[in-house]
Amino acid sequence: MSSKGEINDLLLRQLIQNFYNGNLNFCLQTDDINTMNWDFQQAFLDATVNSELLKKYPISGKFASLYLKKIIQNLEPNQEVHDDFYSQLCTSMNNLNEDGFSYRHYLIGNDTNNIVTIKETRNMVVNGTTGLKTWEAALMLSDWALSNPEIFANKNVLELGSGVGFTGITISKLCNVKSLTFTDCHNDVLKTVCENIEINLPHYKQETIHGVTMFKNAGKSLNVMMLDWNTLDDLPENVVPDIVIGADIVYDPSILIPLCNVIKTFCFRNKHLEVYIASVIRNEETFSLFLKTLGNMDLEFDKLQLNKSVLINWDESIDKCLLKINARLK
Ligand SMILES: C[S@@+](CC[C@H](N)C(=O)[O-])C[C@H]1O[C@@H](n2cnc3c(N)ncnc32)[C@H](O)[C@@H]1O
């Protein structure tokens, strides 16, 4: 059997990244397969399904079984297949409850030591909300933030329609914010954000005051609170962010005016407020209506460049937009 020194590191890293990125769209050439000896397979298993992180927070059984099956099918004609591939395939096939939650582990900078773990579903709508999965715009916005951490350093950030919290958690972990307030209108979503904060920032101490769940550590705080754009009267006056962010929140024409009202309210509270909204443009008309509504409310915007994924993988081929919005100061 070959020694560890002979492992094809580049291929190993690619297969590990594909696994974490949920990517089944890859081909293995015969030359590659010939390098996937027992030690290679052991290294792959150790970095993925055998890792403590994945044992504690298992990924979707459906994806894991498809991925393992694909590797096994490629290996079988050419290599002795590691026993753990078969046992892990059985485990994942017994864990196919796709209506429920599983965990996704997002690699930052393709580094298996720098991971944001998110409990989420793979379904677009669950319990009447789109907020229980991570959307592409969340990956784009987080990637852009990680490339511009100085914008967020020591700032009080508030996220609108945070969903399960990937963007807010990534920025909290890696951009040295003073505080980050996750907001959404759905109770299941807010409960899941709290769980995701506990997973990723376990050293933060949790307390709940007046319906706001707070996680505190070394002068920094993460807050989770209900904010429905349709019921702005409930917004406490002491919520005054420096920066407002939102990912994939421009999709329903009926909430564009309430959404712009929220942005305007925060602009009134802080005349230096900066707002960053990342969108996947699925419907040109809806997006144009959003821009028009911003204009009608005297909210100026610039379109920021968002070309390539840098530290977080996202689909560069989609129609997208990152807006920076400011109040027009009179
Ligand atoms: C498509 S999801 C995006 C979630 C997350 N930002 C992401 O990109 O992964 C839209 C989010 O907006 C929230 N939302 C929709 N209408 C809302 C409203 N009226 N007030 C507050 N949040 C709302 C939903 O609950 C959901 O979490």
PDBQT file of the ligand as one rigid body, heavy atoms in Angstrom, charges set to zero:
ROOT
HETATM    1  C1  LIG A 401     -35.349  34.546   0.844  1.00  0.00    +0.000 C 
HETATM    2  S1  LIG A 401     -35.224  34.617   2.565  1.00  0.00    +0.000 S 
HETATM    3  C2  LIG A 401     -33.572  35.203   2.788  1.00  0.00    +0.000 C 
HETATM    4  C3  LIG A 401     -32.986  34.746   4.086  1.00  0.00    +0.000 C 
HETATM    5  C4  LIG A 401     -31.513  35.110   4.275  1.00  0.00    +0.000 C 
HETATM    6  N1  LIG A 401     -31.335  36.538   4.300  1.00  0.00    +0.000 N 
HETATM    7  C5  LIG A 401     -30.678  34.494   3.185  1.00  0.00    +0.000 C 
HETATM    8  O1  LIG A 401     -30.370  35.190   2.204  1.00  0.00    +0.000 OA
HETATM    9  O2  LIG A 401     -30.323  33.319   3.296  1.00  0.00    +0.000 OA
HETATM   10  C6  LIG A 401     -36.186  36.089   2.980  1.00  0.00    +0.000 C 
HETATM   11  C7  LIG A 401     -36.244  36.395   4.458  1.00  0.00    +0.000 C 
HETATM   12  O3  LIG A 401     -36.995  37.603   4.648  1.00  0.00    +0.000 OA
HETATM   13  C8  LIG A 401     -37.880  37.415   5.734  1.00  0.00    +0.000 C 
HETATM   14  N2  LIG A 401     -39.055  38.292   5.558  1.00  0.00    +0.000 N 
HETATM   15  C9  LIG A 401     -40.000  38.228   4.589  1.00  0.00    +0.000 A 
HETATM   16  N3  LIG A 401     -40.962  39.146   4.796  1.00  0.00    +0.000 NA
HETATM   17  C10 LIG A 401     -40.614  39.813   5.923  1.00  0.00    +0.000 A 
HETATM   18  C11 LIG A 401     -41.207  40.867   6.671  1.00  0.00    +0.000 A 
HETATM   19  N4  LIG A 401     -42.376  41.409   6.305  1.00  0.00    +0.000 N 
HETATM   20  N5  LIG A 401     -40.578  41.310   7.780  1.00  0.00    +0.000 NA
HETATM   21  C12 LIG A 401     -39.391  40.755   8.161  1.00  0.00    +0.000 A 
HETATM   22  N6  LIG A 401     -38.780  39.741   7.508  1.00  0.00    +0.000 NA
HETATM   23  C13 LIG A 401     -39.388  39.274   6.404  1.00  0.00    +0.000 A 
HETATM   24  C14 LIG A 401     -38.258  35.941   5.670  1.00  0.00    +0.000 C 
HETATM   25  O4  LIG A 401     -38.751  35.445   6.908  1.00  0.00    +0.000 OA
HETATM   26  C15 LIG A 401     -36.937  35.309   5.266  1.00  0.00    +0.000 C 
HETATM   27  O5  LIG A 401     -36.156  34.986   6.380  1.00  0.00    +0.000 OA
ENDROOT
TORSDOF 0
